[in-house]
Every structure is written in structure tokens, then in C-alpha cells.
Amino acid sequence: MKKTVFFLVAIFASITMVGQEITGQWNGVLKVPGAQLRVVFNVNKTENSYSSTMDSPDQGAKGIPVTTTSFENSILKLQIPSASISYEGTLNKENMIVGNFTQGGQSFAMNMSRSVIEKKIVIRPQEPQKPYPYYIEEVTFENKTDKNVLAGTLSLPQKEGHFPAVILITGSGPQNRDEELLGHKPFLVLANYLTKKGIAVLRFDDRGVAKSTGDFKTATTMDFAKDVRAGVDYLRSRKEIFKNKIGLIGHSEGGVIAPIVAGNSKDINFIVLLAGTAIRGDKLMLLQKEKIERQMGVSENEIQKGQEILKGAYDMILASSPIDTNLKTKINSYFKLQFGEKMNEEQISRLTFQITSPWMVNFLKFDPSTALEKVKCPVLAINGDKDLQVPADVNINAIKNALAKGGNKKATAKILRNLNHLFQECKTGSPDEYETLEQTFSPIALEEISKWILVQSK
């Protein structure tokens, strides 16, 4: 969902060209969906050829070895099988290497030069600066079922008093309490806005992330729901919080988790779904992939081929039982047959591992509409009309239908114009834009959320 693609970039190496020196430092920027990552390749001469290492300054990685390097007829080819990475580029007369970086079957243009590339100063004007005009407290609470200790921040409009409260629920992938990604801290901005409006806010690090304990890798959406439930219990123990005015705000996967919790608890008085979904996980993943690839300019033929292959794999997962110990082997064999020589064994193994992880299997099989049908409290669902990860029209309609089927007449659903998956004002909605935009969270969306919550909290 919210889950943008992050790459452990690594490649490059050696070459020489008549009249040109290849050893030394080469610099480039890899532009992948949602991020621009600087890469530095350090090329050294060996007895018979060259060797090289790679640094990724933006990821804190240095000295990553390049496994295979070849240079022939001005064409550089590099491979790092352990990361399913390859690179092919041409050294031209301008002493530039012009080429493409490939990982997991996706290819991105990446050129190299001798010039050192400075990282642009990130401007995030909405990010609040201390001292805040309200009270904040570092807190911990325990999921007693799974024995996780969740660490977070509780923001109160004032140190003393009684306030309505919300819990912020992050999207997919390991997220800290600010839901920090690509230089943005959307949950910090949201918490700041709501607290100044008189609403207490609890936000916390996912299990196994930052200061929270537990194992993120083995957890599913259902496990994260238990962590949120523990947060509700914690808020109910605080004297500053009105026990009958506690709500949940879930973004992306968090918009799936919030209904799960609310549908099984009378302690939740309202929920807000930000880019939430009510269609089964496999259908959402296919729709997301199609929308993003079409925006990237991938040919319709290639899009449809990819859809068919992944749908076949997803169907196998949907048909599998929880005790199917051969699922990974079946999926791996299927991908080998479908991809042939387009992907090597390492790439296929990595793809197999990704889609057969506990979280992914659960996500693909789960239908969020079943949880929404149980929700009886007021619901606000908002999506951006340029969201490519959770397309608004399909998902807003599914949410409305699920709530109506369950008899919930206290639902408000809105599609906000020109907003992407992170609720930023944007041009295309592509994950490529996320980092480049100064805005972290649309003021229009912030006002919609706070205004609705204050009505529910009267």
C-alpha cells in the first residue's frame, strides 16, 4: 500500500577506454519510485582487470563489493547476485557512463560522472519545531498477548485537563511513530495539527521498530491490530483522556487495521480511514501495480503480462492452507516457468520470499470489507483522487458498500482533489513525487480530519 519501493543500491565497477582513466570515484543518482538515492562507485585497478565497491550515502552503506565486473567494447556490465542487481552502461567520449540499473526485473536509468553530487537540502515547512505549544510525553505500553512493549509519544493540548483522543496507525512496512519516509514525517505533522485543535494524540513505533520491542518480520496485519488494541487500553488508563471519546486514525494498511479493532471493541467511538481499502489484498496489489506502471509509461503488453503472472501466483496463495509447507517451493517453480531467462534464480528466490512472507500471505487473503461490516461507530473515509497505491474511486465505493451492508448509517466518505497516497498536493500521484514535494500533508485534508473529529467528540 503505502509501501513505496526502497532499493539497496549497489553496482558498478571497472572499465577503461582508450585515452580515458576509469579508476577512481564515480557518482550518480538512482531515481526509483518515491526516492532519489546517491551512489558512489570506487574503482580500483587489479592485476588483470578492475575491482570496485559502492557507497550509498543516503542509506549509510559503504564498501559494498561488486561481485562481477566486465568491460568490453565500451560496455560496462556489473552484477551483484545476492541483491538481484545488475547494471549495464556505456562509457562515452564525454567521460560519462550512460546506463541502466536493474533490480527484480525493474529497470531505471542511471548515469555516472566524476562530479560529486550534493544532496539537496530538504525543506519541510510543515514540520513543527520545539518547543511545542502543548504537552508531550514519551510513553510505553504493553501488548500483553504477544509480550511486545510499544514505545510512543502522547501529545496533550495541556498537561492538565480532559480531552478526546486518537491513536495514529501506520501503513505497511516498518514505520516509526512519525510514519517517517523520504524526509517527510506525516504523523508528526498530523499529531501537531490535531493537538493544537484540542485533541490528544498517541502515536507509536511499530513492533520491532525504533524503541518498540517485538518481531516485525513475522507479524501480520492481525498482529498489528493487537498492538493498537493495547494502545486503546493504555489511553483508557490515563486520567486526562475521556474514555468515551477515543478514536482511531489509520493510514493505508492502518486503514485496514482500524476497522478490525473497532469492529471488535465497544471502546472505539469513531474511526478515520486515510487511503483505506475495502477490497481483498490480491486485487488491491494488482490494481496498484497496474496504475503505477501505466503512469511510468510501461507498455500495455508488458503490464498485462505482469498482471497475468502475478495473478497466477496470488491465486496459488489464495488456494493454499495455513499448514502448506510446500507453498514457497510451488511459487518458486511457478516463477521459474513464467519468467524463464528474464530472471535469474536469485531474483526468483527473492520474489518468492517476498510474496510468501507471513504478512503478504495474510494481506493477500484478507478482505477488509468483512471487518468494515462489523463497524458500528461513525466513520470518515478520505482518499486522494491521484492516489496510485490505493486508487480512490474503487476503494471509496467499496468502503461505502461494506459499511452500508453492515447497517452503518454514520459514515462520511470523500475523495479530495489533487492529493496522492500521502495526502500531498501533487501533479501525477506517482511515488516518484513523494520526496520532491515540500508539502507533507495537505492543509485541506488536515482540516477535514480535525473538523470531523471535533464534531464526533462533542
C-alpha positions, 0 to 999 in steps of 0.5 A: 500500500503505502509501501513505496519501493526502497532499493539497496543500491549497489553496482558498478565497477571497472572499465577503461577506454582508450585515452580515458582513466576509469579508476577512481570515484564515480557518482550518480543518482538512482531515481526509483519510485518515491526516492532519489538515492546517491551512489558512489562507485570506487574503482580500483585497478587489479592485476588483470582487470578492475575491482570496485565497491559502492557507497550509498550515502543516503542509506549509510552503506559503504564498501559494498563489493561488486561481485562481477565486473566486465568491460568490453567494447565500451560496455560496462556490465556489473552484477551483484547476485545476492541483491538481484542487481545488475547494471549495464552502461556505456562509457562515452567520449564525454567521460560519462557512463550512460546506463541502466540499473536493474533490480527484480526485473525493474529497470531505471536509468542511471548515469555516472560522472566524476562530479560529486553530487550534493544532496539537496537540502530538504525543506519541510515547512510543515514540520513543527519545531520545539518547543511545542505549544502543548504537552508531550510525553514519551510513553510505553505500553504493553501488548500483553498477548504477544509480550511486545512493549510499544514505545510512543509519544502522547501529545496533550493540548495541556498537561492538565485537563480532559480531552478526546483522543486518537491513536495514529496507525501506520501503513505497511512496512516498518514505520516509526511513530512519525510514519517517517519516509523520504524526509517527510514525517506525516504523523508528526505533522498530523499529531501537531495539527490535531493537538493544537485543535484540542485533541490528544494524540498517541502515536507509536513505533511499530513492533520491532521498530525504533524503541518498540520491542517485538518481531516485525518480520513475522507479524501480520496485519492481525498482529498489528491490530493487537498492538493498537488494541493495547494502545486503546487500553493504555489511553483508557488508563490515563486520567486526562483522556475521556474514555468515551471519546477515543478514536482511531486514525489509520493510514493505508494498511492502518486503514485496514487495521482500524476497522478490525479493532473497532469492529471488535471493541465497544471502546472505539467511538469513531474511526478515520480511514486515510487511503483505506481499502475495502477490497481483498489484498490480491486485487488491491496489489494488482490494481496498484501495480497496474496504475503505477506502471501505466503512469511510468509509461510501461507498455500495455503488453508488458503490464498485462503480462505482469498482471497475468503472472502475478495473478497466477501466483496470488491465486496459488496463495489464495488456494493454499492452507495455513499448514502448506509447507510446500507453498514457497517451493510451488511459487518458486517453480511457478516463477521459474516457468513464467519468467524463464531467462528474464530472471535469474534464480536469485531474483526468483528466490527473492520474489518468492520470499517476498510474496510468501512472507507471513504478512503478504500471505495474510494481506493477500487473503484478507478482505477488509470489507468483512471487518468494515461490516462489523463497524458500528461507530461513525466513520470518515473515509478520505482518499486522494483522487491521484492516489496510485497505491490505493486508487480512490474511486474503487476503494471509496465505493467499496468502503461505502458498500461494506459499511452500508451492508453492515447497517452503518448509517454514520459514515462520511466518505470523500475523495479530495482533489489533487492529493496522492497516497500521502495526502500531498498536493501533487501533479501525477500521484506517482511515488516518484513525487513523494520526496520532491514535494515540500508539502507533507500533508495537505492543509485541506485534508488536515482540516477535514480530519480535525473538523470531523473529529471535533464534531464526533467528540462533542 
